[in-house]
Amino acid sequence: MTRRLTAPNVEISKNFSDHDDDPADNEVLVSIRSWGNAAFVFPDLAERADWRKPENTLWQARIFHTGRRSLGYMLLDAARAALRVHPDASMKTLEQLQQNHHVKLLSGGPPSSGDPDPDGMEFTPWQPVIYAAGESPMPILELLQYLVKHHCTCGHWRHTPPLAIRIQEWTWAAKPPPPWTLRCHPNMSDIACFRAVPPTTRQHILCQLNRAANRAGAYILTLFGNLYPYRRLLNNENIPAGQVPASGNEKKATYVRQMHFDHFDTSAKERIQSLLVNALCNLPIYFIDATEQDSDEFVFWMTRQKSVILAETHMCLNRPTRPLPAAAMPKRRFQAHEVTLQEPLAKRNNNNADPTAGRYLIATVTYWGSAAYYFNDTPTETKLWQVQVDHAGYNNFSYKILGIVNDTLRNYPDSNVTDLKSMEQHLKIRVLNGAPSQQGEDNDPDGMQFTPWRPVLYVGNDDLNPILDLIHRILKHKVDQAQILDMPVLQVQSNCAQWNPAQEDLPQPWQLLRTEPEWMPNIFKVLPPRGRRHIVCQLETAEDDHYNLMFLGGLYVLREQFDTQQIPYGFHKTADPTEKRIYVRLLKVNNSEDGKNKILRVVNNVLHHMPVYFYHYIEDKKDPMLTWLLSLGPFRLNPIPFDDT
């Protein structure tokens, strides 16, 4: 029997009734409150020295609208369509809106991966919310007016709905501009603002107050949630970090910051006010009363603070003794004594024997010939520089340098530079961490006595400012990540005649350092720009009154230049016939003008004044050829290599 449909049995949905298009029943209500500082949401604002100025206030706007094709329905897709025809060319996409105008739209939908509500905020599903930077929330109101107008133009609504504002605090006291009307008064105890997703991640900042066990009148204040952007400011307040072990169905421990108070007194109030204003920048805090008291003076005082909103009161915080189904899991709450505190960062930094460790960073610059040998598409005239960095202390510059550089480059101002590979391609900067060879080959084939894990940077550029700027950015990233407490004093010194800058030539905050040559780091105890072999040169006398100058080591990149100068190659026999023969270039010269010219052609046209590891077997220290070679910049006198055959 076929299915027969009859019209009377169809129930018309209210979503398609004319009632929903009646302006009187289709009001757009926007609930607005300030949300701390926008520098923690829009990274470019954080780079400014005046990032705390009022113009960087962050505003939260939750949108409430019902009826057919409501304003929140497919908000992001509708906004993309509206912005494509926006008259302002600087906001044609959501990305441009966020980058150029510091306005961020969120649909409130679940994330593509990860826990959608790790801290039990009970987010309202698909609650649209807008975050914007400004001295007032006017950018939000202007955007919403444009979206409403676009909906009407596209025929989604037959009438323009009335626009109303609900302000949850008096931070913005100006009268709303037409056509907006003020619908209700501030309500400082309203916790609904936490039902909308935060501007970054899926975590708000929560604060839990407990009474300390076994100490009358003592309290413990625990912060958790999205603390990562505020880590540096929390360090400045000397608030130690800790962890709560995972329990039940939780997959990882909870990262927290914890404050201890012996008494609720003026000192406690000042510390908390400094936390709320200086560290968290008046960000709304989800406050949990876990004192298990009906009336506690500390709780009462906390709830009177502008950015603290009492959201939960727990009379007992005992954890379940067995795992519960995911749907029945309690919110991530805990007792204060469960926290395992880490050693304070300041104490870890002070564990160094040298009290000045980490306070200074010294970069040593050495000219290294032509960059064309080591970087593709680089003219021969472009200079190559070696930069060694000395920085002591906990989490110093060298620690996990490759990963730190990669993280730093994610916020590099040049969009073409995002990682180590693109940095090498566009900036001609190569970072080597000094790790032992992983290929099973000789770790030090020429006996250079490499310093293990000593990093070195090479830059192919006539201007050294890009490499100094990169070092500064790396350290700033370490400070922001709370890996080091403070920015060290940055000093740079020259280890060559090719670079002799004045202080005014250096970018801020670098200082020029003058150091005697004997105090310079050894330029051959770090890896060369490519491979594991520096250019090595040996001088010895022959029986027929001429000198043998043998070049060995990393000659492969110079093979064409040696051939052009007609310098023959050969293989040096080893003591053990099973060992690989040593490839050399042999130059026989007399102590004459013609002999010296041959050497100068190598220096100028092959080495391009690249430093070479130079040693000799001449007993007379005043030998004329020896003294002349040492007067040339490239020949750096060093001990005879340990594995010399």
C-alpha positions as CSV (number, residue, x, y, z in Angstrom):
1,M,0.0,0.0,0.0
2,T,1.5,3.3,-1.0
3,R,2.0,6.1,1.6
4,R,-0.7,8.8,1.0
5,L,-0.2,12.3,2.4
6,T,-3.0,14.6,3.2
7,A,-2.7,18.4,3.8
8,P,-4.7,18.5,7.0
9,N,-2.2,16.2,8.7
10,V,0.6,18.7,8.1
11,E,1.5,20.8,11.1
12,I,3.0,24.1,10.0
13,S,6.2,25.0,11.7
14,K,6.2,28.3,13.6
15,N,9.6,29.0,12.1
16,F,7.9,29.9,8.9
17,S,5.0,32.0,10.2
18,D,4.6,35.7,9.7
19,H,4.7,36.1,13.5
20,D,8.4,35.7,13.4
21,D,8.9,38.5,11.0
22,D,7.0,41.0,13.2
23,P,9.5,43.5,14.4
24,A,7.8,43.7,17.8
25,D,8.6,40.0,18.4
26,N,12.0,39.8,16.7
27,E,14.3,42.1,18.8
28,V,18.1,41.8,18.5
29,L,19.4,42.0,22.0
30,V,23.2,42.3,22.6
31,S,24.6,41.8,26.1
32,I,27.9,43.7,26.5
33,R,30.6,43.8,29.1
34,S,34.3,44.5,29.1
35,W,36.6,41.5,29.0
36,G,40.0,42.5,30.1
37,N,42.8,43.5,27.7
38,A,42.7,42.8,24.0
39,A,46.5,42.4,23.8
40,F,46.0,38.8,25.0
41,V,43.7,38.1,22.0
42,F,45.2,40.1,19.2
43,P,49.1,39.6,19.2
44,D,49.9,42.8,17.3
45,L,48.5,44.9,20.2
46,A,50.9,43.1,22.6
47,E,53.9,44.3,20.7
48,R,53.2,48.0,21.6
49,A,54.7,49.6,24.6
50,D,51.4,51.2,25.6
51,W,49.4,47.9,25.4
52,R,47.5,48.8,28.7
53,K,45.9,51.9,27.2
54,P,42.1,52.2,27.3
55,E,41.9,51.8,23.5
56,N,42.9,48.1,24.0
57,T,40.0,47.3,26.2
58,L,38.4,44.0,25.1
59,W,34.6,43.8,24.9
60,Q,32.4,40.7,24.9
61,A,29.0,40.9,23.1
62,R,26.6,38.0,23.3
63,I,23.9,38.1,20.7
64,F,20.3,37.0,21.4
65,H,17.8,36.8,18.5
66,T,15.0,34.3,17.8
67,G,12.8,33.6,14.9
68,R,13.2,32.7,11.3
69,R,16.8,33.1,10.0
70,S,18.0,34.7,13.2
71,L,21.1,36.8,13.3
72,G,23.0,33.9,15.0
73,Y,21.9,31.4,12.4
74,M,25.1,30.3,10.5
75,L,26.7,33.5,11.8
76,L,30.1,33.0,10.3
77,D,28.8,32.1,6.8
78,A,26.4,35.0,6.9
79,A,29.2,37.4,8.0
80,R,31.5,36.2,5.3
81,A,28.8,36.9,2.7
82,A,28.1,40.3,4.1
83,L,31.8,41.3,4.3
84,R,32.4,40.4,0.7
85,V,30.3,43.4,-0.3
86,H,31.4,45.7,2.5
87,P,32.4,49.1,1.2
88,D,35.6,49.1,3.4
89,A,38.3,47.2,1.5
90,S,40.2,46.5,4.7
91,M,37.4,44.2,6.0
92,K,36.4,42.0,3.1
93,T,37.0,38.7,5.1
94,L,36.8,37.5,8.6
95,E,40.5,37.3,8.7
96,Q,40.9,41.0,7.6
97,L,38.2,42.0,10.2
98,Q,40.3,40.3,12.9
99,Q,43.7,41.5,11.7
100,N,42.9,45.1,10.7
101,H,40.0,46.0,13.0
102,H,40.6,43.6,16.0
103,V,37.1,42.1,15.9
104,K,36.6,38.4,16.3
105,L,33.4,36.5,15.6
106,L,32.7,33.1,17.2
107,S,29.6,30.9,16.4
108,G,29.7,29.0,19.7
109,G,29.7,25.7,18.0
110,P,31.7,22.7,19.2
111,P,35.4,22.5,18.3
112,S,36.6,20.1,15.6
113,S,38.7,18.3,18.1
114,G,39.5,18.2,21.9
115,D,37.3,18.6,24.9
116,P,34.5,21.1,24.1
117,D,34.1,22.2,27.7
118,P,37.2,21.2,29.8
119,D,36.2,23.3,32.8
120,G,32.5,22.5,33.0
121,M,31.3,26.0,32.0
122,E,28.1,24.5,30.4
123,F,28.5,26.6,27.3
124,T,25.2,27.5,25.6
125,P,25.3,25.6,22.3
126,W,25.7,27.8,19.3
127,Q,25.6,31.0,21.3
128,P,27.1,33.6,19.0
129,V,29.6,36.0,20.6
130,I,31.8,38.8,19.3
131,Y,35.0,40.1,20.9
132,A,36.4,43.4,19.8
133,A,39.1,45.9,21.0
134,G,38.3,49.5,21.5
135,E,37.8,52.2,24.1
136,S,34.1,51.5,23.6
137,P,32.1,48.6,22.1
138,M,31.2,50.8,19.1
139,P,33.0,48.5,16.6
140,I,30.7,45.7,17.6
141,L,27.5,47.8,17.3
142,E,28.6,49.1,13.9
143,L,29.3,45.6,12.6
144,L,26.0,44.2,13.9
145,Q,24.1,47.1,12.3
146,Y,25.8,46.3,9.0
147,L,24.9,42.6,9.3
148,V,21.2,43.4,10.1
149,K,21.1,45.7,7.1
150,H,22.6,42.9,4.9
151,H,20.0,40.4,6.1
152,C,17.2,42.7,5.2
153,T,18.8,43.5,1.8
154,C,19.1,39.8,1.0
155,G,15.4,39.3,1.9
156,H,16.0,37.2,5.0
157,W,13.7,39.5,6.9
158,R,10.8,41.7,5.7
159,H,11.3,44.2,8.5
160,T,14.3,45.6,10.3
161,P,14.2,44.3,13.9
162,P,14.7,46.7,16.8
163,L,18.2,46.8,18.2
164,A,18.7,46.7,22.0
165,I,21.7,46.7,24.3
166,R,22.1,45.2,27.7
167,I,25.1,46.5,29.5
168,Q,26.4,44.3,32.4
169,E,28.6,47.0,34.0
170,W,29.2,50.7,34.0
171,T,32.6,50.6,32.3
172,W,31.0,52.0,29.2
173,A,28.7,54.7,30.4
174,A,28.0,56.5,27.1
175,K,24.4,56.6,25.7
176,P,23.9,54.0,23.0
177,P,23.7,55.7,19.5
178,P,20.5,55.3,17.5
179,P,19.0,53.0,16.5
180,W,20.2,51.2,19.6
181,T,18.2,51.4,22.8
182,L,19.2,50.5,26.4
183,R,17.0,47.7,27.4
184,C,18.1,46.9,31.0
185,H,20.5,48.0,33.8
186,P,23.8,46.5,34.8
187,N,23.8,43.2,36.7
188,M,27.3,42.6,38.2
189,S,26.3,39.1,39.5
190,D,25.3,37.8,36.1
191,I,27.4,34.6,35.4
192,A,25.8,34.1,31.9
193,C,28.8,35.7,30.3
194,F,30.8,32.5,31.0
195,R,28.2,30.5,29.1
196,A,29.7,31.9,25.9
197,V,33.0,30.6,24.5
198,P,36.0,32.7,25.4
199,P,38.0,34.5,22.7
200,T,40.8,31.9,22.7
201,T,40.7,28.2,23.5
202,R,37.7,26.8,25.3
203,Q,38.7,27.9,28.8
204,H,37.8,30.9,30.9
205,I,39.9,31.7,34.0
206,L,38.5,30.2,37.2
207,C,39.4,31.1,40.7
208,Q,38.7,28.9,43.8
209,L,39.0,29.9,47.4
210,N,39.5,27.3,50.1
211,R,40.3,27.5,53.8
212,A,43.7,26.0,54.6
213,A,43.6,22.8,56.5
214,N,45.1,22.7,60.0
215,R,45.7,26.5,60.0
216,A,43.1,28.7,61.6
217,G,42.3,31.8,59.6
218,A,44.5,30.8,56.6
219,Y,43.2,30.7,53.0
220,I,44.3,29.2,49.6
221,L,43.4,30.9,46.3
222,T,43.8,28.6,43.3
223,L,43.7,29.9,39.7
224,F,43.2,27.6,36.7
225,G,41.8,27.6,33.2
226,N,43.3,29.6,30.4
227,L,46.3,30.9,32.3
228,Y,48.8,30.5,29.5
229,P,48.5,34.1,28.0
230,Y,49.1,35.6,31.4
231,R,52.0,33.5,32.5
232,R,54.6,36.3,32.4
233,L,52.4,38.7,34.4
234,L,51.6,35.9,36.9
235,N,55.4,35.4,37.3
236,N,55.8,39.1,38.0
237,E,53.4,38.7,40.9
238,N,55.4,35.7,42.2
239,I,52.5,33.4,42.1
240,P,53.9,29.8,42.0
241,A,52.6,27.2,39.5
242,G,51.4,23.7,40.3
243,Q,49.5,20.8,39.1
244,V,46.4,18.8,40.2
245,P,46.8,15.1,39.2
246,A,44.3,13.7,36.7
247,S,41.3,11.9,38.2
248,G,38.5,9.9,36.9
249,N,38.1,10.3,33.1
250,E,40.5,13.3,33.0
251,K,43.4,12.6,30.6
252,K,45.9,15.1,32.0
253,A,46.7,17.0,35.1
254,T,45.3,20.5,35.7
255,Y,47.8,23.4,35.5
256,V,47.1,25.9,38.3
257,R,48.6,28.9,40.1
258,Q,48.2,29.1,43.8
259,M,48.4,31.9,46.5
260,H,48.5,31.2,50.2
261,F,47.4,33.7,52.8
262,D,48.0,33.3,56.6
263,H,45.2,35.7,57.3
264,F,42.6,37.8,55.5
265,D,44.2,41.2,56.1
266,T,45.3,44.3,54.2
267,S,48.3,42.5,52.7
268,A,46.0,39.7,51.3
269,K,43.7,42.4,49.8
270,E,46.6,44.2,48.2
271,R,48.0,41.0,46.6
272,I,44.7,40.0,45.2
273,Q,44.0,43.5,43.8
274,S,47.4,43.5,42.2
275,L,46.6,40.1,40.7
276,L,43.3,41.2,39.3
277,V,44.5,44.5,37.9
278,N,48.2,44.1,37.0
279,A,48.3,40.4,36.0
280,L,44.8,39.6,34.7
281,C,44.0,43.2,33.5
282,N,40.5,43.2,34.9
283,L,39.5,40.0,33.1
284,P,36.2,38.6,34.4
285,I,36.9,35.7,36.8
286,Y,34.7,32.7,37.4
287,F,34.8,32.6,41.2
288,I,34.2,29.4,43.2
289,D,33.5,29.6,46.9
290,A,34.9,26.4,48.4
291,T,35.3,27.7,52.0
292,E,32.3,25.6,53.1
293,Q,31.1,28.5,55.2
294,D,27.7,30.1,55.1
295,S,29.2,33.6,55.4
296,D,32.9,34.2,55.0
297,E,34.4,37.7,55.0
298,F,37.0,36.8,52.4
299,V,34.3,35.5,50.1
300,F,32.2,38.6,50.6
301,W,35.2,40.9,49.9
302,M,36.1,38.9,46.8
303,T,32.6,39.2,45.3
304,R,32.8,43.0,45.7
305,Q,35.7,43.2,43.3
306,K,34.8,44.5,39.9
307,S,36.0,41.5,37.8
308,V,35.1,38.7,40.2
309,I,31.8,37.0,39.6
310,L,30.5,34.5,42.2
311,A,29.5,31.5,40.1
312,E,29.6,28.4,42.4
313,T,29.4,27.7,46.1
314,H,30.5,24.2,47.2
315,M,29.9,22.9,50.7
316,C,31.9,19.7,50.0
317,L,34.5,19.1,47.3
318,N,35.3,15.5,47.9
319,R,36.1,13.8,44.6
320,P,34.2,10.7,43.4
321,T,36.0,7.5,44.3
322,R,35.1,5.8,41.0
323,P,35.0,7.0,37.4
324,L,31.7,8.3,36.2
325,P,30.2,8.2,32.7
326,A,31.2,11.2,30.7
327,A,27.8,12.8,30.8
328,A,27.8,12.5,34.6
329,M,31.3,13.7,35.3
330,P,31.5,16.6,37.7
331,K,33.1,19.9,36.8
332,R,36.9,20.1,37.1
333,R,37.0,21.1,40.8
334,F,39.4,20.0,43.5
335,Q,40.6,20.6,47.0
336,A,43.5,23.0,47.5
337,H,45.8,20.4,49.1
338,E,45.7,18.3,45.9
339,V,47.9,20.9,44.2
340,T,51.6,20.0,43.8
341,L,53.5,23.2,43.5
342,Q,56.6,23.6,41.3
343,E,59.8,25.2,42.4
344,P,59.5,29.0,41.7
345,L,61.1,30.2,38.5
346,A,63.1,32.8,40.3
347,K,64.6,30.1,42.6
348,R,65.4,27.8,39.7
349,N,67.2,30.7,38.0
350,N,69.1,31.4,41.3
351,N,70.4,27.9,41.5
352,N,73.3,28.8,39.3
353,A,76.6,29.1,41.1
354,D,77.3,32.4,39.3
355,P,74.9,35.1,40.6
356,T,75.2,37.0,37.3
357,A,74.3,33.9,35.2
358,G,71.8,34.8,32.5
359,R,72.0,38.6,33.0
360,Y,74.2,39.1,30.0
361,L,74.1,37.7,26.5
362,I,77.1,38.2,24.2
363,A,77.0,37.6,20.5
364,T,80.3,37.3,18.7
365,V,80.4,38.0,15.0
366,T,83.0,36.6,12.6
367,Y,83.3,37.1,8.9
368,W,83.0,33.8,7.1
369,G,83.6,34.4,3.4
370,S,81.0,34.3,0.7
371,A,77.3,33.3,1.3
372,A,77.0,31.9,-2.2
373,Y,78.7,28.7,-1.2
374,Y,76.1,27.9,1.4
375,F,72.8,29.6,0.4
376,N,71.1,29.1,-2.9
377,D,70.4,32.1,-5.2
378,T,72.9,34.3,-3.4
379,P,75.4,36.5,-5.2
380,T,79.1,35.8,-4.6
381,E,79.6,39.3,-3.2
382,T,77.1,38.7,-0.4
383,K,79.0,38.2,2.9
384,L,78.6,35.3,5.2
385,W,78.8,35.7,9.0
386,Q,79.2,33.3,11.9
387,V,77.4,34.4,15.1
388,Q,78.1,32.6,18.4
389,V,76.0,33.3,21.4
390,D,77.1,33.1,25.0
391,H,74.3,33.1,27.6
392,A,74.5,31.2,30.9
393,G,71.8,30.4,33.4
394,Y,68.6,28.3,33.5
395,N,66.8,27.9,30.2
396,N,69.5,29.9,28.4
397,F,69.5,30.9,24.8
398,S,71.0,27.6,23.7
399,Y,68.4,25.4,25.4
400,K,66.2,23.6,22.8
401,I,67.1,26.3,20.4
402,L,65.7,24.8,17.2
403,G,62.2,24.4,18.7
404,I,62.3,27.8,20.3
405,V,63.3,29.4,17.0
406,N,60.4,27.6,15.3
407,D,58.0,28.9,17.9
408,T,59.3,32.4,17.6
409,L,59.0,32.5,13.8
410,R,55.2,31.8,14.0
411,N,54.8,35.5,14.9
412,Y,57.5,36.9,12.7
413,P,56.4,40.1,10.9
414,D,57.3,38.7,7.5
415,S,54.5,36.4,6.5
416,N,57.0,34.5,4.2
417,V,59.0,33.4,7.3
418,T,57.2,30.9,9.4
419,D,59.7,28.2,10.3
420,L,63.4,27.3,10.1
421,K,63.2,26.3,6.4
422,S,61.5,29.5,5.2
423,M,63.9,31.5,7.4
424,E,66.8,30.0,5.6
425,Q,65.2,30.5,2.2
426,H,64.1,34.2,2.7
427,L,66.4,35.6,5.4
428,K,69.5,33.4,4.6
429,I,69.8,32.5,8.3
430,R,70.9,29.0,9.3
431,V,70.7,27.8,13.0
432,L,72.8,24.8,14.0
433,N,72.3,23.3,17.5
434,G,75.7,21.6,17.7
435,A,74.2,18.1,18.1
436,P,76.4,15.0,17.5
437,S,76.2,13.4,14.1
438,Q,73.1,11.1,13.7
439,Q,74.4,9.5,10.5
440,G,76.9,7.1,12.0
441,E,79.8,9.1,10.5
442,D,82.8,10.5,12.3
443,N,81.5,13.2,14.6
444,D,84.8,15.2,14.2
445,P,86.7,14.0,11.2
446,D,89.4,16.8,11.4
447,G,90.0,16.9,15.1
448,M,88.4,20.3,15.7
449,Q,87.3,19.3,19.2
450,F,83.8,20.5,18.8
451,T,82.0,21.8,21.9
452,P,79.0,19.4,22.2
453,W,75.6,21.1,21.8
454,R,77.0,24.6,21.3
455,P,74.7,26.3,18.8
456,V,75.9,28.6,16.1
457,L,74.1,30.9,13.6
458,Y,75.2,31.7,10.1
459,V,73.7,34.6,8.1
460,G,74.2,35.5,4.5
461,N,73.6,39.2,4.4
462,D,75.7,42.4,4.2
463,D,73.5,43.7,7.0
464,L,73.7,42.0,10.4
465,N,70.7,43.7,11.9
466,P,68.3,40.8,10.9
467,I,70.3,38.3,12.9
468,L,70.5,40.6,15.9
469,D,66.7,41.2,15.6
470,L,66.1,37.4,15.5
471,I,68.2,36.8,18.7
472,H,66.2,39.6,20.4
473,R,62.9,38.0,19.3
474,I,64.0,34.6,20.6
475,L,64.7,36.0,24.0
476,K,61.5,38.0,24.1
477,H,59.7,34.8,23.3
478,K,61.5,33.0,26.2
479,V,60.4,35.8,28.5
480,D,56.8,35.7,27.3
481,Q,56.9,31.9,27.8
482,A,58.2,32.4,31.4
483,Q,61.3,30.3,30.5
484,I,63.5,33.2,31.7
485,L,62.6,35.9,34.1
486,D,63.9,39.0,32.5
487,M,65.5,40.1,29.2
488,P,69.3,39.9,29.5
489,V,71.6,42.8,28.6
490,L,72.3,42.2,24.9
491,Q,75.9,42.8,23.9
492,V,77.6,42.2,20.5
493,Q,81.4,42.1,19.7
494,S,83.3,41.8,16.4
495,N,85.9,39.1,15.9
496,C,87.0,40.3,12.4
497,A,88.2,43.3,10.5
498,Q,85.3,43.2,8.1
499,W,82.7,44.4,10.6
500,N,83.5,47.4,12.8
501,P,80.3,49.1,13.7
502,A,79.6,52.1,15.9
503,Q,77.1,52.0,18.8
504,E,74.6,54.0,16.8
505,D,74.7,51.4,14.0
506,L,73.2,48.7,16.2
507,P,69.5,48.1,16.6
508,Q,68.0,48.6,20.1
509,P,68.6,47.3,22.7
510,W,72.0,46.0,21.6
511,Q,75.2,47.3,23.1
512,L,78.6,47.3,21.4
513,L,81.3,45.4,23.4
514,R,85.0,45.8,22.8
515,T,86.9,42.6,23.8
516,E,90.5,41.5,23.4
517,P,91.0,38.8,20.8
518,E,92.3,36.2,23.3
519,W,88.9,36.4,25.1
520,M,86.9,35.6,21.9
521,P,85.3,32.2,21.6
522,N,87.0,29.6,19.3
523,I,85.4,29.9,15.9
524,F,86.3,26.3,14.9
525,K,84.8,24.5,17.9
526,V,81.3,25.0,16.5
527,L,79.9,23.4,13.4
528,P,80.7,24.9,10.0
529,P,77.8,26.2,7.8
530,R,77.5,22.8,6.1
531,G,78.6,19.4,7.2
532,R,81.1,18.8,9.9
533,R,84.4,19.9,8.3
534,H,85.9,23.4,8.5
535,I,88.5,24.4,5.9
536,V,91.9,23.2,7.3
537,C,95.3,24.4,6.1
538,Q,98.7,22.9,6.9
539,L,102.1,24.6,6.2
540,E,105.4,22.7,6.0
541,T,108.8,23.2,4.3
542,A,110.2,21.0,1.6
543,E,113.8,20.0,0.8
544,D,114.0,22.2,-2.3
545,D,113.4,25.5,-0.4
546,H,109.7,25.7,-1.2
547,Y,106.7,25.5,1.0
548,N,103.8,23.0,0.8
549,L,100.5,24.5,1.6
550,M,97.8,21.7,1.9
551,F,94.1,22.5,2.1
552,L,91.8,19.8,3.5
553,G,88.5,19.5,5.3
554,G,85.3,20.9,3.8
555,L,86.6,21.6,0.3
556,Y,83.7,20.2,-1.6
557,V,81.8,23.5,-2.0
558,L,85.1,25.2,-3.2
559,R,86.0,22.6,-5.8
560,E,85.2,24.7,-8.9
561,Q,87.1,27.7,-7.5
562,F,90.2,25.5,-6.8
563,D,90.1,24.1,-10.3
564,T,89.8,27.6,-11.7
565,Q,93.1,28.6,-9.9
566,Q,94.7,25.3,-11.2
567,I,95.4,24.0,-7.8
568,P,95.8,20.2,-8.1
569,Y,94.1,17.8,-5.8
570,G,95.4,14.5,-4.3
571,F,94.8,12.0,-1.7
572,H,96.9,11.7,1.5
573,K,97.7,8.2,2.5
574,T,96.7,7.2,6.1
575,A,98.6,5.1,8.6
576,D,95.9,2.4,8.4
577,P,95.3,1.2,4.8
578,T,91.7,0.4,5.7
579,E,90.9,4.0,6.6
580,K,89.6,6.4,4.0
581,R,92.2,8.5,2.3
582,I,92.3,12.3,3.0
583,Y,91.4,14.5,0.0
584,V,93.6,17.5,-0.2
585,R,94.5,20.4,-2.5
586,L,98.3,21.0,-2.6
587,L,99.8,24.4,-3.4
588,K,103.6,24.5,-3.7
589,V,105.1,28.0,-3.4
590,N,108.4,29.8,-2.9
591,N,108.9,32.7,-0.6
592,S,108.7,35.1,-3.5
593,E,106.4,37.6,-5.0
594,D,105.0,35.1,-7.4
595,G,104.5,32.5,-4.6
596,K,102.7,35.0,-2.5
597,N,100.5,36.1,-5.4
598,K,99.4,32.5,-5.8
599,I,98.3,32.4,-2.2
600,L,96.5,35.7,-2.5
601,R,94.5,34.4,-5.4
602,V,93.3,31.5,-3.2
603,V,92.5,33.9,-0.4
604,N,90.6,36.4,-2.7
605,N,89.0,34.1,-5.3
606,V,88.6,30.8,-3.6
607,L,88.2,31.5,0.1
608,H,86.9,35.0,-0.2
609,H,88.7,35.6,3.1
610,M,86.9,32.7,4.8
611,P,88.7,31.8,8.1
612,V,90.7,28.5,7.9
613,Y,92.0,26.3,10.7
614,F,95.8,26.9,10.2
615,Y,98.6,24.9,11.7
616,H,102.3,24.3,10.7
617,Y,105.4,22.2,11.2
618,I,107.9,25.0,11.1
619,E,110.3,25.3,14.1
620,D,111.4,28.8,13.3
621,K,108.6,31.0,14.6
622,K,110.1,33.9,12.6
623,D,110.0,32.1,9.3
624,P,109.1,34.7,6.6
625,M,106.4,32.7,4.9
626,L,104.8,31.8,8.3
627,T,104.8,35.4,9.6
628,W,103.4,36.6,6.3
629,L,100.6,34.0,6.3
630,L,99.6,34.9,9.8
631,S,99.4,38.6,8.8
632,L,96.6,37.6,6.5
633,G,93.1,37.5,8.1
634,P,91.9,34.1,7.0
635,F,94.8,32.0,8.4
636,R,93.9,31.5,12.1
637,L,96.7,29.8,14.0
638,N,95.5,26.7,15.9
639,P,97.1,23.7,17.6
640,I,97.8,20.6,15.4
641,P,94.7,18.5,15.3
642,F,94.7,15.6,17.7
643,D,94.0,13.0,15.0
644,D,96.7,14.3,12.6
645,T,98.3,11.5,10.6
